Amino acid sequence: MKRKRFSGFLLLLALFASPVSVKADATDYSGEGTIEFNGKHPIQVMDPEHPEKPADPGESPNTDRLLRFDFVPQINFWEAAISDQDQTYYGNAQLFKDDTGARGNFIQVSDFRNDSPGWTLQLKQETQFQNHLAKSKELKGAVLSFDQSWANSMNDPKTAPTVSKEVIRLLNIGEVYNLAEAKPNMGEGTWSIIFGASVNNDKKRADTLKPKLDEKNNPITDPTFNNQPIYENQAISLFVPGKAAKEPGNYQTVLTWILSELP
């Protein structure tokens, strides 16, 4: 079984083709037109809710193989007040550097192999959330969860990969969890595996995005994405026990996304 892994925060290279128009007088000249296909498939990230539209979520590493990751999200829970009570925090929804609205966090996978044998998408949390500058370096008992998963593409919905209908709780650090599976001859072309959805989706998915507001009820914005308003995505959550020792500072973990060919 061949596997392609990405750890941590991944980037995207988006390629755009500019249309060219040519005008000519139709007189007494005729000729031939030719085109040669080179078999390559440039990487283009699409709007996960409207996959006919290109989108720019920022940079992300990718591969140029026939089975590949096109985009993997960076998940950020922003800032939170220290509490001695159990708390659930929600990840920031995916923003874009163009006019695409906020979306649920998503992974884009492309499979351009002939007679595809299928593939699996899995996730592993390498470490507990850690702050190496704190006395208690780990958020003991913290659990990261993914919910409301769905697949979307311009391709025939009958060929969609199967996604989990249950909440995926990463209860065991280092354990591999299944996110999606495409059986043989399924999941071909480009697919987004999405957690949550905006109110603008046309698949009747529940809206999981809520505006993130400051103490004065003003929208919090993200300078990385042209100061667009930040939305929390309630499909991705982090539970932190009140009894877990916490100190001011950044707590981070490493997620490994695994894309494997079926045997």
Order of alpha helices (4+ residues) and beta strands (2+ residues): beta-beta-beta-beta-beta-beta-beta-beta-beta-beta-beta-beta-beta-beta-beta-beta
